[in-house]
């Protein structure tokens, strides 16, 4: 497997223990740029934007999960934070911050130099006044930047404790985003945000609404990870990883489907719990496992490019999913058929997806505890990158390094040295290892003389044995 080196990186300081799902990349302030959010066991959440820390949220308990998405279904992203003791927080950027800006301007007017002087309309010959002016300018600029990206808590609600996984997505194909959480006691729960009818949207900065419980499922074994995946019919399902390369598939039902089933079975479906969809277990990978009790990670809805789909127009509704286990087994599965499987000598604890090669297909990104990272495409072509220090959390996605530039691919490592390392703009255009072939026409130019013309020189170079050709290339490279 080819090894690569990555150079472009950003390092942030962040202390404390970080849970595996307490970090994410997303647009938390709805400005079209991607930020990085991370939380620790001390109840601290940090939001990093570009190359600096934007904001720190404190006084929470153990941060177990973090997610960014349109959880309120209003076409605006929110930051969702879930703590281990069962508190769910929603943080958002206020749409109207004029009053806050006005308060800051009022506080600046109390300084020795007024706002007009700060903006340079008046000049002072006193060094003290000049220093005050510079401090006021920098303070105003800093406050403006904080105001632009100021996250506040708009909702707090008690949910079951011991949450370890979270995903935001449409689980029942009704066009609304739901929240799905996995618990350490082998339970999966789903919630939907419901606003209070006939009331204002907010009251004193708090949302008038709440999360309403939809479904609850119990698993046979400990949960590894959860993901959303679309089936052949295009309907979404929840995949819950189980030990030994197995998983549980949960298909939810919409209200219309429940009513149809109610008519068929002549039963009362006034409660959603009566018809929570179908559940089935898949054990397709258990025969390949070296340890059938090993923890498992799963990632679904791996996007396939139009080139790889070929003439099959239904391919987009039949996307593959990937499975990885702690003992180093990585599999790509489609239609319950294992397309390929590899075994590595490292313990895989994190599995993500990212279109690193920018070809329209999601690549599989797997990370081990010792920093070994594997990047694989759908054809089993692969490369690896080694971060030479242990890793306690990993994530991949898109990140904006500069405000004026487009988002780039990023690999995020949280180390045991209280640092976050973001490798960005991954320079991979193709995962296929191609054999080096010299340009014979250019080499033949060196042998064109009075005894050989161009055609004879080309024939001479092509007929060289491998050792002579290799020595010639090395000589040219050394003397170039």
C-alpha positions in Angstrom: 0.0 0.0 0.0 1.4 3.4 -1.0 2.3 5.8 1.8 1.8 9.5 1.5 3.1 12.6 3.4 0.9 15.6 4.3 2.4 19.0 4.8 -0.4 21.6 5.1 -1.7 21.6 8.7 -3.1 23.8 11.4 -2.6 23.1 15.1 -5.0 24.2 17.9 -4.6 23.8 21.6 -7.5 22.0 23.3 -7.2 20.2 26.7 -9.2 17.5 28.3 -10.5 14.1 27.3 -12.5 14.1 24.0 -15.2 11.5 23.3 -15.1 9.9 19.9 -18.3 11.7 18.7 -17.7 15.0 20.4 -16.2 16.8 17.4 -17.5 17.7 13.9 -17.1 20.0 10.9 -20.0 22.1 9.7 -21.4 25.5 9.1 -22.5 26.5 12.6 -23.0 30.2 11.9 -24.8 29.9 8.5 -22.2 32.0 6.6 -21.5 29.4 4.0 -18.1 28.5 5.6 -17.2 25.4 7.5 -16.1 25.6 11.1 -14.7 23.0 13.5 -16.4 22.2 16.8 -15.0 20.1 19.7 -16.0 19.3 23.3 -14.3 17.7 26.3 -15.1 16.0 29.5 -14.8 19.2 31.4 -17.9 20.7 29.8 -16.0 23.0 27.4 -16.9 23.4 23.7 -14.6 25.3 21.4 -15.6 26.6 17.9 -12.6 27.1 15.6 -13.0 29.3 12.5 -10.3 29.4 9.9 -7.0 29.6 11.9 -8.2 30.8 15.3 -10.6 30.0 18.1 -13.9 31.8 17.5 -15.7 31.1 20.7 -15.6 28.9 23.8 -18.8 27.6 25.5 -18.2 26.6 29.2 -20.1 25.3 32.2 -21.5 22.3 30.6 -21.0 18.7 31.8 -19.2 15.9 30.0 -19.7 16.5 26.3 -20.6 13.2 24.6 -21.8 14.2 21.2 -21.8 17.2 18.8 -23.7 17.7 15.6 -24.5 20.5 13.1 -27.6 20.6 11.0 -31.1 22.0 10.3 -32.6 20.2 13.3 -35.5 22.8 13.5 -36.3 22.4 9.8 -36.1 26.2 9.1 -33.3 26.1 6.5 -30.8 27.2 9.1 -28.1 25.2 10.8 -28.0 24.8 14.6 -25.3 23.4 16.9 -26.6 20.4 18.9 -24.6 19.4 22.0 -25.5 16.3 24.1 -23.9 15.7 27.4 -23.3 12.3 29.1 -25.7 13.1 32.0 -28.6 13.6 29.6 -28.8 17.3 28.6 -29.4 18.4 25.0 -28.5 22.0 24.1 -29.2 23.9 20.9 -26.9 26.9 20.1 -27.6 29.3 17.3 -26.5 32.6 15.9 -29.1 35.3 16.4 -30.4 36.6 13.1 -30.7 40.2 14.4 -27.7 41.5 16.4 -28.3 45.2 16.0 -29.2 45.7 19.6 -26.1 43.9 20.8 -23.9 46.0 18.5 -25.6 49.1 19.8 -24.8 48.2 23.4 -21.2 47.7 22.5 -21.1 51.0 20.8 -22.6 52.6 23.9 -19.9 51.0 26.0 -17.2 52.3 23.7 -18.6 55.8 23.9 -17.8 55.8 27.6 -14.1 55.6 26.8 -11.9 58.7 26.7 -12.0 58.7 22.9 -15.5 58.7 21.3 -16.6 56.6 18.4 -16.1 59.5 15.9 -12.5 59.8 17.1 -12.0 56.1 16.8 -13.0 56.2 13.2 -10.3 58.8 12.6 -12.5 62.0 12.2 -10.6 63.8 15.0 -6.9 63.7 15.7 -5.0 64.2 19.0 -1.5 65.1 19.7 -1.4 63.3 23.0 0.3 59.9 23.0 -2.1 58.7 25.7 -5.1 59.6 23.5 -3.5 57.9 20.5 -3.0 54.7 22.4 -6.6 54.9 23.7 -7.8 55.3 20.1 -5.8 52.3 18.9 -7.2 50.2 21.7 -10.7 51.3 21.0 -10.3 50.5 17.3 -9.0 47.0 18.0 -11.7 46.4 20.7 -14.4 47.5 18.3 -13.1 45.3 15.5 -12.8 42.4 17.9 -16.3 42.9 19.2 -17.7 43.2 15.7 -16.1 39.9 14.8 -17.5 38.2 17.9 -20.9 39.6 17.2 -20.9 38.3 13.6 -20.4 34.7 14.9 -21.9 34.8 18.3 -23.6 31.5 19.3 -26.1 31.6 22.2 -28.0 28.8 23.9 -31.6 28.9 22.7 -32.9 25.6 24.1 -32.0 23.1 26.8 -33.9 19.9 27.4 -33.5 16.7 29.4 -33.1 13.4 27.4 -31.9 10.0 28.5 -28.3 9.9 29.8 -25.3 7.9 28.5 -25.6 9.0 24.9 -22.6 8.0 22.8 -23.7 8.6 19.1 -25.7 11.2 17.3 -26.8 11.7 13.7 -29.2 14.3 12.2 -31.1 13.4 9.1 -34.5 12.4 7.5 -35.0 8.9 8.9 -38.6 8.3 7.6 -38.5 10.1 4.2 -41.0 12.8 5.3 -38.8 15.7 4.3 -38.1 16.6 8.0 -34.8 16.3 9.8 -34.8 14.1 12.9 -32.2 13.5 15.7 -31.1 9.9 16.3 -29.0 9.0 19.4 -27.4 5.8 20.4 -26.9 5.0 24.1 -24.4 2.9 26.0 -27.2 0.7 27.3 -27.9 -0.7 23.8 -30.8 1.6 23.0 -31.4 3.8 19.9 -33.9 6.7 20.2 -35.2 9.2 17.6 -36.5 12.7 18.2 -38.1 15.5 16.2 -38.2 19.2 17.0 -41.8 20.5 17.4 -42.4 24.2 17.7 -45.2 25.6 19.9 -48.2 26.5 17.7 -49.7 30.0 17.7 -46.7 31.5 19.6 -43.8 33.6 18.8 -40.6 31.9 17.7 -38.6 33.0 20.7 -39.2 34.3 24.1 -36.3 36.2 25.8 -33.8 34.3 23.6 -35.3 30.9 24.2 -37.1 28.8 21.6 -40.7 27.9 22.2 -40.6 24.3 21.3 -39.1 20.9 22.3 -37.8 17.6 21.1 -40.6 15.0 20.9 -39.7 11.3 21.2 -40.6 9.3 18.1 -39.2 5.8 18.3 -37.2 3.6 20.6 -35.3 0.4 19.6 -33.3 -2.0 21.8 -30.2 -3.7 20.3 -28.9 -7.2 21.1 -25.4 -6.1 21.7 -23.3 -2.9 22.4 -23.6 -0.2 19.8 -20.6 0.7 17.8 -21.8 3.5 15.6 -25.0 4.6 13.8 -25.5 5.9 10.2 -28.2 6.7 7.6 -28.3 4.7 4.4 -30.7 4.7 1.4 -31.9 1.3 0.2 -32.8 0.2 -3.4 -36.2 1.7 -3.1 -34.7 5.1 -2.1 -36.1 5.0 1.4 -33.7 5.8 4.2 -32.9 3.3 7.0 -30.8 3.5 10.2 -27.8 1.1 10.3 -26.6 0.3 13.8 -23.2 -1.4 14.1 -23.0 -4.5 16.2 -20.0 -6.5 17.3 -18.3 -8.9 14.8 -19.0 -7.0 11.6 -22.8 -7.3 12.0 -25.3 -4.5 12.1 -29.0 -3.9 12.7 -31.1 -2.2 9.9 -34.1 -0.1 11.0 -36.6 1.1 8.5 -38.9 3.8 9.8 -42.4 4.5 8.6 -44.1 7.7 7.7 -47.6 8.5 8.9 -49.1 7.6 5.5 -47.4 4.2 5.6 -48.7 3.6 9.1 -52.2 4.5 8.0 -51.9 2.1 5.1 -50.7 -0.7 7.4 -53.5 0.1 9.8 -56.1 -0.4 7.1 -54.4 -3.7 6.0 -54.2 -5.1 9.5 -57.4 -3.5 10.8 -55.5 -2.3 13.9 -55.4 1.0 15.8 -52.2 2.9 15.0 -52.9 6.0 17.1 -49.5 5.5 18.7 -46.4 5.7 16.6 -44.7 3.1 18.8 -47.2 0.5 17.5 -45.7 0.6 14.0 -42.1 1.7 14.2 -41.0 0.0 11.0 -39.1 -3.2 10.2 -35.9 -4.4 11.8 -33.5 -7.0 10.6 -30.0 -8.1 11.5 -27.2 -8.6 8.9 -24.4 -11.0 9.7 -22.8 -11.0 6.2 -19.3 -10.1 7.5 -19.1 -12.4 10.5 -17.4 -15.2 8.6 -14.5 -12.8 7.7 -14.0 -11.6 11.3 -11.0 -12.7 13.2 -12.9 -11.9 16.4 -16.6 -12.2 16.3 -17.0 -10.1 19.4 -14.9 -7.2 18.2 -16.4 -3.7 18.1 -17.7 -2.4 14.7 -18.0 0.9 12.9 -20.3 1.5 9.9 -20.8 4.4 7.5 -23.6 4.5 4.9 -24.7 6.4 1.8 -21.2 6.4 0.1 -21.8 8.6 -2.9 -21.0 7.1 -6.3 -20.0 9.3 -9.3 -21.8 9.2 -12.6 -18.7 7.7 -14.2 -18.7 4.8 -11.8 -22.5 4.3 -12.2 -22.2 3.8 -16.0 -25.5 3.4 -17.7 -27.3 2.2 -14.5 -29.6 5.1 -13.5 -30.7 3.3 -10.4 -27.2 3.3 -9.0 -27.7 6.5 -7.0 -30.5 4.7 -5.1 -28.3 1.7 -4.4 -25.2 3.2 -2.8 -22.7 1.0 -1.0 -21.8 1.2 2.7 -18.5 0.5 4.5 -17.8 -1.6 7.7 -14.7 -1.6 9.8 -13.8 -3.5 12.9 -11.3 -2.8 15.7 -9.2 -5.8 14.7 -8.4 -4.2 11.3 -11.0 -5.5 8.9 -12.4 -3.0 6.3 -15.2 -4.0 3.9 -17.3 -2.4 1.2 -20.8 -3.8 0.9 -23.6 -3.3 -1.7 -26.9 -5.2 -2.0 -25.8 -7.3 1.0 -22.9 -8.5 -1.1 -19.3 -7.9 0.0 -17.6 -6.2 -2.9 -14.2 -6.4 -1.3 -12.5 -6.7 2.1 -9.0 -6.1 3.4 -7.2 -6.7 6.7 -4.7 -4.4 8.2 -2.4 -4.6 11.2 -3.9 -1.7 13.1 -6.9 -1.2 15.3 -9.5 0.8 13.4 -11.6 2.9 15.8 -13.0 5.6 13.5 -14.7 5.3 10.0 -15.7 8.3 7.9 -16.3 9.2 4.3 -14.9 12.1 2.2 -14.5 12.8 -1.5 -10.8 13.3 -1.2 -9.9 12.8 -4.9 -12.8 15.2 -6.0 -14.1 12.7 -8.6 -17.7 12.6 -7.3 -17.4 9.4 -5.3 -16.9 9.2 -1.5 -13.7 7.6 -0.4 -13.5 5.6 2.8 -11.3 7.1 5.5 -10.4 4.8 8.4 -8.2 5.8 11.4 -6.5 3.6 14.0 -5.5 4.5 17.6 -1.8 4.8 16.7 -2.5 7.4 14.0 -2.4 5.2 10.9 -5.0 6.4 8.4 -6.2 4.4 5.4 -7.9 6.0 2.4 -9.7 3.6 0.0 -11.9 4.1 -3.0 -14.7 1.9 -4.3 -12.2 -0.1 -6.5 -10.1 -1.1 -3.4 -7.3 1.3 -4.5 -5.7 2.7 -1.3 -3.1 4.9 0.3 -2.1 5.4 3.9 -0.9 8.2 6.0 0.8 7.9 9.4 0.4 10.5 12.1 3.4 9.7 14.3 1.6 10.0 17.6 -1.5 8.3 19.2 -4.9 9.5 18.4 -8.0 9.6 20.7 -10.5 11.1 18.3 -10.7 11.5 14.5 -12.9 13.2 11.9 -12.8 14.1 8.3 -14.8 16.6 6.2 -14.5 20.1 4.6 -13.0 23.1 6.2 -12.4 26.8 5.3 -8.9 27.8 6.0 -9.2 31.2 4.5 -12.3 33.4 4.4 -11.8 34.2 0.7 -11.1 30.7 -0.4 -13.3 27.6 -1.1 -13.5 24.8 1.5 -10.9 22.1 1.2 -10.7 18.5 2.3 -9.5 18.0 5.9 -8.4 15.2 8.2 -8.8 16.1 11.9 -6.7 14.4 14.6 -7.1 14.9 18.4 -4.0 13.8 20.1 -3.1 12.9 23.7 -0.9 16.0 23.9 -3.9 18.4 24.2 -3.6 19.4 20.5 -5.9 19.3 17.5 -4.1 18.8 14.2 -6.0 19.6 11.0 -4.4 18.4 7.8 -6.1 20.3 5.0 -6.2 20.4 1.2 -5.2 16.7 0.8 -3.2 16.5 -2.4 -4.7 13.3 -3.8 -6.0 13.3 -7.4 -6.0 9.6 -7.8 -5.6 6.6 -5.5 -4.4 4.3 -8.3 -0.6 3.5 -8.2 0.6 3.8 -11.8 3.9 2.3 -13.1 6.4 4.8 -14.1 7.1 4.7 -17.9 9.9 6.9 -19.3 9.3 9.1 -22.3 11.3 7.1 -24.9 11.1 9.9 -27.5 12.9 12.3 -25.2 15.4 9.7 -24.2 16.1 8.9 -27.8 17.2 12.5 -28.4 20.3 11.8 -26.4 21.4 9.2 -28.9 20.8 11.0 -32.1 24.2 11.5 -33.8 26.0 11.0 -37.1 25.5 7.3 -36.8 21.8 7.3 -35.7 18.8 9.3 -36.9 15.7 9.8 -34.7 14.1 6.5 -35.7 17.2 4.5 -35.1 17.8 6.3 -31.7 14.2 5.5 -30.6 14.6 1.9 -31.6 17.9 1.7 -29.7 16.4 3.1 -26.5 13.3 0.8 -26.7 15.6 -2.3 -27.0 17.7 -1.5 -24.0 17.5 -4.1 -21.3 15.9 -3.1 -18.0 19.1 -2.6 -16.1 20.7 -0.4 -18.8 17.5 1.6 -19.0 17.3 2.0 -15.2 20.9 3.1 -15.0 20.3 5.6 -17.8 17.3 7.2 -16.1 19.0 7.4 -12.7 22.0 9.0 -14.4 19.7 11.6 -16.1 17.9 12.3 -12.8 21.1 12.7 -10.9 22.6 15.1 -13.4 19.5 17.1 -14.1 
